[in-house]
Amino acid sequence: MGQGGDSHNAGAGDPILTLAVEQDTVPWYKKRNLRYLYLMLVPTCMGIEITSGWDSGMIKYVLPVRVVSPTDKS
């Protein structure tokens, strides 16, 4: 954790991955697997956002409701 003798650079990436990225000249939209991944991410993220909003809206209306127990006489 000290500064002395630490040869790891914080800003440096893995050299194998860096070389692979530099040598890859094919754009992402010409790769079938990446097109599919990005296409699936859109409805997934939208679904999460839609249900999150619906859930908080329901909680806002459910919290003030008083739960009555069957044994409660009042």
C-alpha positions as CSV (number, residue, x, y, z in Angstrom):
1,M,0.0,0.0,0.0
2,G,3.0,2.3,0.3
3,Q,4.6,4.3,-2.5
4,G,8.0,2.6,-2.4
5,G,8.6,-0.4,-4.7
6,D,5.0,-0.5,-6.1
7,S,5.4,-1.1,-9.9
8,H,1.7,-1.0,-10.6
9,N,0.5,2.2,-12.3
10,A,-3.0,3.2,-11.4
11,G,-3.9,4.5,-14.9
12,A,-2.4,1.6,-16.8
13,G,-4.6,-1.1,-18.2
14,D,-3.9,-4.8,-18.8
15,P,-1.5,-4.9,-21.7
16,I,-3.2,-7.8,-23.4
17,L,-6.6,-6.1,-23.3
18,T,-5.0,-2.8,-24.4
19,L,-3.4,-4.5,-27.4
20,A,-6.6,-6.3,-28.4
21,V,-8.5,-3.1,-28.3
22,E,-5.9,-1.2,-30.4
23,Q,-5.8,-4.0,-33.0
24,D,-9.5,-4.3,-33.3
25,T,-10.6,-2.1,-36.3
26,V,-14.1,-3.5,-36.8
27,P,-16.8,-1.1,-35.5
28,W,-19.2,-2.4,-32.9
29,Y,-22.2,-2.2,-35.2
30,K,-20.6,-4.7,-37.6
31,K,-20.3,-7.3,-34.8
32,R,-23.5,-9.4,-34.5
33,N,-22.9,-10.3,-30.8
34,L,-22.5,-6.7,-29.7
35,R,-25.5,-5.5,-31.7
36,Y,-27.6,-8.2,-29.9
37,L,-26.1,-7.2,-26.5
38,Y,-26.9,-3.5,-27.0
39,L,-30.4,-4.3,-28.4
40,M,-31.2,-6.4,-25.3
41,L,-29.8,-3.7,-22.9
42,V,-32.4,-1.1,-24.0
43,P,-35.6,-3.1,-23.1
44,T,-33.9,-4.4,-19.9
45,C,-33.0,-0.9,-18.7
46,M,-36.4,0.5,-19.7
47,G,-38.2,-2.4,-17.9
48,I,-36.2,-1.7,-14.7
49,E,-37.0,2.0,-14.8
50,I,-40.7,1.4,-15.5
51,T,-41.2,-1.1,-12.7
52,S,-39.2,1.0,-10.3
53,G,-41.5,4.0,-10.9
54,W,-44.6,1.8,-10.6
55,D,-43.3,0.2,-7.4
56,S,-42.6,3.5,-5.7
57,G,-46.0,4.8,-6.8
58,M,-47.7,1.9,-5.2
59,I,-45.7,2.2,-2.0
60,K,-46.7,5.8,-1.7
61,Y,-50.4,4.8,-1.6
62,V,-50.0,1.6,0.4
63,L,-48.0,3.0,3.3
64,P,-50.9,5.1,4.8
65,V,-53.3,2.1,4.8
66,R,-53.9,0.7,8.3
67,V,-53.6,-3.0,8.6
68,V,-56.5,-4.4,10.6
69,S,-55.9,-7.7,12.5
70,P,-58.8,-10.2,12.7
71,T,-58.5,-10.0,16.5
72,D,-58.6,-6.2,16.6
73,K,-61.9,-5.1,18.2
74,S,-61.7,-1.4,17.4
